[in-house]
Amino acid sequence: MDHFEPTRVPEGFENISETMKQHHFEILERLKKKYRIEEFPETEKRKFSGASAAKAYPIQGILKYHGLSDWENRIAFLPSVSMNNSAAYTVTYVEWNNEPGKDKIIINEKEVSGRARERVIQLLDTLREMFGSGSRATVISKNFAPKGKGLGTSASGSAALALAAIDAALGSEYSKNHRFVSVISRYVAGSGCRAATGGISLWLSYPGIESANSFSVRLDSGRFEKLSLITIPVESRLRIDGKPFTTEVAHRSAPKSPFFKEWMLMRKDKIFSLLEAVERCNWKTIGSLAETDTIHLHSVTMSSDGLVLWEPETLKVIRTVYELRESGVPVYFSVDTGPTVVLLTEKRFEDEVAESLGDCILSRIGGASEILDPNEALEVLDVRKTSR
């Protein structure tokens, strides 16, 4: 597959795709004035061998995304922005070999099959196809996160897997190329693209975009030291056909919403507002944008296949936020595809906010995915339980 070939445009989205493409280039030109855009690296046929490990943080959406215009390449319908949340993380070990057999995938101490395995293999196959490699991989991964739906751990898992797999197979020449790592990180979970670059990151995407051009750019340069994230994990009780709700269900249904295309068309102006807020270190505008887009995201979800993803606990937290703001405490809520809530406020207010909520997790903006010592990672993963 040529990663500079256009990707699929779903039926009914041909016209809006052209508009979103125009918006993409306007956003890209704006980015080039302030940020360095890396080149996508050259690829050549080679065998993969070696081991590496990586750590990555989950994301919390600011300007969120729903739906994939191209599922094979995990291309989103619209650009999106998130921040990494240090309340949780994923550690992943990858070892490549050239022995016959199948990839071995162990996640959270269990060898996985079905859709979970397919998504990991999709990322590994993308790398193998790009470099003409027939090597096989052993993957051992674990999420260190509280229980709750909508914490973004699929993104941290995708980013940790991508960085470890790239570093083990290709070395630092490729693993230090943030554009390349973010592209590969899309292939388990689209938001892995942003988890890879960390901080506050923008994922460039539109229907039909070339895979190599759908990547993430970090915007914040490690600023926002005063910002506090407060996570209230909420477990989902939603069942679809008797099975626990998964994010992929929402991604497949979202484009059916009568509001979906309008949401897409709003995105360019929202991103320009977000870029200005980041450059001015205006966290309140960022919080307000996250809160407004939370409502937009869930309006799309509710109006597609009638998926109501919030639980009573979610609404209780949202009401508490309104009350706190009314009393003069600056705090904003963000809810991704699930019932878990993340609040944004200043450090000096975090104790007051936390006291109003009960059980919660205080955290900060997380950094980019990072390389770990493989042996230390194996100790963290406790390979006695996950036999290699």
C-alpha positions as CSV (number, residue, x, y, z in Angstrom):
1,M,0.0,0.0,0.0
2,D,1.2,3.5,-0.9
3,H,0.8,5.6,2.2
4,F,0.6,8.7,-0.1
5,E,-2.4,7.4,-2.0
6,P,-5.9,8.8,-1.1
7,T,-7.9,6.8,1.3
8,R,-11.6,5.8,1.1
9,V,-14.3,8.4,1.0
10,P,-17.7,6.9,2.2
11,E,-20.7,7.2,0.0
12,G,-22.6,10.4,0.8
13,F,-19.5,12.3,2.0
14,E,-17.9,13.1,-1.4
15,N,-18.9,16.8,-1.4
16,I,-18.1,17.5,2.2
17,S,-14.8,15.7,1.8
18,E,-13.7,18.5,-0.6
19,T,-14.7,21.1,1.9
20,M,-12.8,19.3,4.7
21,K,-9.8,19.0,2.5
22,Q,-9.8,22.7,1.9
23,H,-10.1,23.3,5.7
24,H,-7.2,20.8,6.2
25,F,-4.8,22.9,4.1
26,E,-5.9,26.1,5.9
27,I,-5.2,24.5,9.2
28,L,-1.9,23.1,8.0
29,E,-0.8,26.5,6.8
30,R,-1.7,28.0,10.1
31,L,0.4,25.3,11.9
32,K,3.4,25.9,9.7
33,K,3.7,29.4,11.0
34,K,4.3,28.2,14.5
35,Y,5.3,24.5,14.5
36,R,7.8,22.3,12.7
37,I,6.2,19.7,10.4
38,E,8.5,16.7,10.0
39,E,8.9,14.8,6.8
40,F,7.6,11.3,6.5
41,P,10.6,8.9,6.4
42,E,11.7,6.8,3.5
43,T,11.0,3.0,3.7
44,E,13.0,0.1,2.4
45,K,12.7,-3.6,2.6
46,R,14.2,-5.2,5.8
47,K,13.8,-7.9,8.4
48,F,12.8,-6.9,11.8
49,S,14.7,-8.1,14.9
50,G,15.2,-6.9,18.4
51,A,13.2,-5.8,21.4
52,S,12.1,-2.6,22.9
53,A,9.4,-1.2,25.3
54,A,7.5,2.0,25.7
55,K,5.1,3.8,27.9
56,A,2.2,6.1,26.8
57,Y,-0.6,8.0,28.5
58,P,-4.3,8.0,27.5
59,I,-6.0,11.0,25.9
60,Q,-8.8,13.2,27.0
61,G,-10.6,14.9,24.1
62,I,-10.9,18.7,23.8
63,L,-12.2,18.9,20.2
64,K,-13.3,15.3,19.8
65,Y,-13.8,12.9,17.0
66,H,-16.3,10.2,16.1
67,G,-16.4,7.8,13.3
68,L,-13.9,6.6,10.8
69,S,-14.1,7.4,7.1
70,D,-11.6,4.6,6.3
71,W,-11.5,1.7,8.8
72,E,-8.5,0.0,7.2
73,N,-6.3,3.0,7.7
74,R,-8.3,4.4,10.7
75,I,-8.8,7.8,9.1
76,A,-11.2,10.2,11.0
77,F,-13.9,12.3,9.3
78,L,-12.5,15.5,11.0
79,P,-9.4,16.9,12.7
80,S,-9.4,16.6,16.5
81,V,-7.5,17.8,19.6
82,S,-6.8,16.1,22.9
83,M,-4.6,16.3,25.9
84,N,-2.7,13.4,27.5
85,N,-3.9,12.5,31.0
86,S,-1.3,11.2,33.5
87,A,-4.0,9.5,35.6
88,A,-3.3,6.3,33.7
89,Y,-0.7,4.8,31.4
90,T,0.1,1.7,29.3
91,V,3.4,-0.2,29.2
92,T,4.2,-2.4,26.2
93,Y,7.0,-4.7,25.3
94,V,7.6,-5.8,21.7
95,E,10.1,-8.4,20.5
96,W,10.6,-9.2,16.8
97,N,12.0,-12.5,15.5
98,N,12.3,-14.3,12.2
99,E,11.2,-17.7,13.3
100,P,8.1,-19.3,11.8
101,G,4.8,-19.1,13.6
102,K,2.2,-16.5,14.6
103,D,2.4,-13.3,16.5
104,K,1.8,-13.7,20.3
105,I,-0.3,-10.9,21.8
106,I,-0.7,-10.7,25.6
107,I,-2.8,-7.8,27.0
108,N,-3.5,-7.3,30.7
109,E,-2.0,-10.8,31.4
110,K,-4.1,-12.7,29.0
111,E,-3.4,-13.9,25.5
112,V,-6.1,-12.2,23.4
113,S,-8.1,-13.3,20.4
114,G,-10.9,-11.8,18.3
115,R,-11.2,-8.1,17.7
116,A,-8.6,-7.2,20.3
117,R,-6.0,-9.3,18.5
118,E,-7.1,-8.1,15.1
119,R,-6.5,-4.5,16.0
120,V,-3.0,-5.2,17.3
121,I,-2.2,-7.3,14.2
122,Q,-3.4,-4.4,12.0
123,L,-0.7,-2.2,13.4
124,L,2.0,-4.8,13.1
125,D,0.9,-5.7,9.6
126,T,1.1,-2.0,8.6
127,L,4.7,-1.8,9.6
128,R,5.5,-5.2,8.0
129,E,3.9,-4.1,4.7
130,M,5.7,-0.8,4.6
131,F,9.1,-2.4,5.0
132,G,8.5,-5.8,3.3
133,S,9.2,-7.7,6.5
134,G,8.0,-11.2,7.3
135,S,9.1,-11.0,10.9
136,R,6.8,-12.1,13.8
137,A,6.3,-10.3,17.1
138,T,5.7,-11.0,20.7
139,V,3.7,-8.2,22.3
140,I,3.1,-8.0,26.1
141,S,1.1,-5.0,27.2
142,K,-0.7,-3.8,30.3
143,N,-2.9,-0.8,31.2
144,F,-2.3,0.7,34.6
145,A,-5.6,2.5,35.0
146,P,-8.7,2.8,37.3
147,K,-11.9,1.0,36.2
148,G,-14.1,3.1,34.0
149,K,-15.3,3.5,30.4
150,G,-14.1,6.5,28.4
151,L,-10.6,6.8,29.9
152,G,-8.8,6.7,26.6
153,T,-6.6,3.6,27.3
154,S,-7.0,2.2,23.8
155,A,-5.1,5.3,22.7
156,S,-2.3,4.8,25.2
157,G,-2.1,1.2,24.3
158,S,-1.9,2.0,20.6
159,A,0.8,4.7,21.1
160,A,2.9,2.4,23.4
161,L,2.7,-0.5,21.0
162,A,3.6,1.7,18.0
163,L,6.7,3.2,19.6
164,A,8.0,-0.1,21.0
165,A,7.4,-1.9,17.7
166,I,9.1,0.8,15.6
167,D,12.1,1.2,18.0
168,A,12.6,-2.6,18.1
169,A,12.3,-3.1,14.4
170,L,13.9,0.1,13.0
171,G,15.8,1.9,15.7
172,S,15.9,5.5,16.8
173,E,16.1,7.0,13.2
174,Y,12.4,6.1,13.0
175,S,11.3,6.0,16.6
176,K,12.3,9.7,17.0
177,N,10.3,10.8,14.0
178,H,7.1,12.0,15.7
179,R,5.1,12.2,12.5
180,F,5.9,8.6,11.6
181,V,5.2,7.3,15.1
182,S,1.9,9.1,15.3
183,V,0.8,7.7,11.9
184,I,1.6,4.1,13.0
185,S,-0.1,4.8,16.3
186,R,-3.4,5.3,14.5
187,Y,-3.7,1.7,13.5
188,V,-5.1,0.3,16.8
189,A,-7.0,3.4,17.9
190,G,-7.2,6.6,16.0
191,S,-6.7,8.6,19.1
192,G,-3.4,6.8,19.6
193,C,-2.1,9.3,17.0
194,R,-2.4,12.1,19.6
195,A,-1.4,10.0,22.6
196,A,1.9,9.4,20.8
197,T,2.8,13.1,20.5
198,G,1.5,13.9,24.0
199,G,0.6,17.1,25.8
200,I,-2.0,19.0,23.8
201,S,-2.0,17.5,20.3
202,L,-3.9,18.0,17.0
203,W,-4.6,15.1,14.7
204,L,-5.0,16.2,11.1
205,S,-7.6,14.2,9.2
206,Y,-10.4,14.3,6.7
207,P,-12.2,11.8,4.4
208,G,-9.8,10.8,1.6
209,I,-6.6,12.1,3.2
210,E,-3.4,10.1,2.5
211,S,-2.4,7.9,5.5
212,A,1.1,9.5,5.7
213,N,-0.6,12.9,5.9
214,S,-3.0,12.0,8.8
215,F,-0.6,12.6,11.7
216,S,-0.5,14.5,15.0
217,V,1.3,17.7,16.0
218,R,2.0,18.7,19.6
219,L,0.9,22.2,20.3
220,D,1.7,23.1,24.0
221,S,5.5,22.8,24.2
222,G,5.2,21.5,27.8
223,R,3.4,24.6,29.1
224,F,0.2,24.7,31.3
225,E,2.0,23.9,34.6
226,K,-0.9,25.4,36.5
227,L,-3.5,23.1,34.9
228,S,-5.0,20.3,36.9
229,L,-6.9,17.3,35.6
230,I,-9.4,15.6,37.8
231,T,-10.7,12.2,36.7
232,I,-13.9,10.7,37.9
233,P,-14.0,7.1,36.6
234,V,-17.4,5.8,35.9
235,E,-18.1,2.2,34.7
236,S,-20.5,1.8,31.8
237,R,-23.6,-0.3,32.4
238,L,-24.7,0.0,28.8
239,R,-25.2,-3.3,26.8
240,I,-25.6,-3.6,23.1
241,D,-27.2,-6.9,22.0
242,G,-26.4,-8.3,25.4
243,K,-22.7,-7.4,25.2
244,P,-20.8,-4.5,27.0
245,F,-20.7,-1.3,24.9
246,T,-17.5,-0.7,23.0
247,T,-16.3,2.6,21.5
248,E,-16.3,1.0,18.0
249,V,-20.1,0.7,18.1
250,A,-20.3,4.5,18.6
251,H,-17.8,5.1,15.8
252,R,-19.8,3.1,13.4
253,S,-23.1,4.7,14.2
254,A,-22.1,8.4,14.6
255,P,-22.1,9.3,10.8
256,K,-25.8,8.4,10.7
257,S,-26.6,11.4,12.9
258,P,-28.4,14.4,11.2
259,F,-26.0,16.6,13.1
260,F,-22.7,14.9,12.0
261,K,-21.9,16.9,8.9
262,E,-22.7,20.2,10.6
263,W,-20.3,19.1,13.4
264,M,-17.6,18.5,10.8
265,L,-18.0,21.9,9.2
266,M,-17.7,23.7,12.5
267,R,-14.3,22.1,13.3
268,K,-12.0,24.5,11.4
269,D,-13.1,27.6,13.3
270,K,-12.9,25.7,16.6
271,I,-9.4,24.6,15.9
272,F,-8.3,28.2,15.1
273,S,-9.8,29.3,18.4
274,L,-8.0,26.4,20.2
275,L,-4.7,27.3,18.6
276,E,-5.0,30.8,19.8
277,A,-5.9,29.7,23.3
278,V,-2.9,27.3,23.4
279,E,-0.5,30.0,22.2
280,R,-1.8,32.4,24.8
281,C,-1.8,29.8,27.5
282,N,-5.5,30.4,28.1
283,W,-6.7,27.2,29.8
284,K,-10.2,28.6,30.4
285,T,-10.9,28.8,26.7
286,I,-9.5,25.3,26.2
287,G,-11.8,24.1,29.0
288,S,-14.8,25.9,27.5
289,L,-14.1,24.4,24.1
290,A,-13.8,20.9,25.6
291,E,-17.1,21.3,27.4
292,T,-19.0,22.6,24.4
293,D,-17.6,19.8,22.2
294,T,-18.6,17.2,24.8
295,I,-22.2,18.3,24.3
296,H,-21.7,18.2,20.5
297,L,-20.2,14.7,20.6
298,H,-22.9,13.2,22.7
299,S,-25.6,15.0,20.7
300,V,-24.2,13.1,17.7
301,T,-24.1,9.8,19.6
302,M,-27.7,10.2,20.9
303,S,-29.1,11.2,17.6
304,S,-27.5,8.3,15.5
305,D,-28.6,5.0,17.0
306,G,-30.0,6.4,20.2
307,L,-26.8,5.6,22.2
308,V,-26.9,7.4,25.6
309,L,-23.5,6.8,27.0
310,W,-23.7,8.7,30.2
311,E,-24.6,7.2,33.6
312,P,-26.4,8.9,36.5
313,E,-23.0,9.6,38.0
314,T,-21.9,11.5,34.9
315,L,-24.8,13.9,35.2
316,K,-24.2,14.3,38.9
317,V,-20.6,15.5,38.2
318,I,-21.8,17.8,35.4
319,R,-24.3,19.4,37.8
320,T,-21.5,19.8,40.4
321,V,-19.4,21.6,37.8
322,Y,-22.2,24.1,37.1
323,E,-22.6,24.7,40.8
324,L,-18.9,25.3,41.4
325,R,-18.7,27.7,38.5
326,E,-21.7,29.6,39.8
327,S,-19.8,30.0,43.1
328,G,-16.8,31.4,41.3
329,V,-14.6,28.3,40.9
330,P,-13.3,28.0,37.3
331,V,-13.7,24.3,36.3
332,Y,-14.9,22.7,33.1
333,F,-15.9,19.1,32.2
334,S,-15.0,16.8,29.3
335,V,-16.6,13.5,28.6
336,D,-15.4,11.3,25.8
337,T,-17.1,8.2,24.4
338,G,-18.3,6.8,27.7
339,P,-19.5,7.9,31.1
340,T,-16.2,8.8,32.7
341,V,-15.7,12.6,33.4
342,V,-12.4,14.6,33.4
343,L,-12.4,18.1,34.8
344,L,-10.0,20.9,34.0
345,T,-9.2,23.5,36.6
346,E,-6.2,25.3,38.1
347,K,-4.0,23.6,40.7
348,R,-5.0,26.2,43.4
349,F,-8.7,25.1,43.0
350,E,-8.2,21.3,42.7
351,D,-8.6,20.5,46.4
352,E,-11.9,22.4,46.6
353,V,-13.2,20.7,43.4
354,A,-12.1,17.3,44.6
355,E,-13.9,17.8,48.0
356,S,-17.1,18.4,46.1
357,L,-16.8,15.2,44.1
358,G,-15.7,12.4,46.5
359,D,-13.6,9.7,44.9
360,C,-11.5,11.1,42.1
361,I,-8.0,11.1,40.7
362,L,-5.8,14.2,40.5
363,S,-3.4,14.3,37.6
364,R,-1.5,16.5,35.1
365,I,-1.1,16.7,31.4
366,G,0.9,13.7,30.3
367,G,3.8,13.7,27.9
368,A,4.5,11.9,24.7
369,S,5.0,8.2,24.4
370,E,8.5,7.3,25.6
371,I,11.0,4.4,25.3
372,L,11.6,2.3,28.4
373,D,14.4,-0.2,29.1
374,P,13.1,-3.5,27.9
375,N,14.2,-5.5,31.0
376,E,12.7,-2.9,33.4
377,A,9.5,-3.0,31.4
378,L,9.3,-6.8,31.7
379,E,9.6,-6.5,35.4
380,V,6.7,-4.0,35.5
381,L,4.7,-6.3,33.2
382,D,5.4,-9.2,35.6
383,V,6.3,-11.8,32.9
384,R,6.0,-14.6,35.5
385,K,2.2,-14.2,34.9
386,T,2.6,-13.6,31.2
387,S,5.0,-16.3,30.0
388,R,7.0,-15.3,26.9
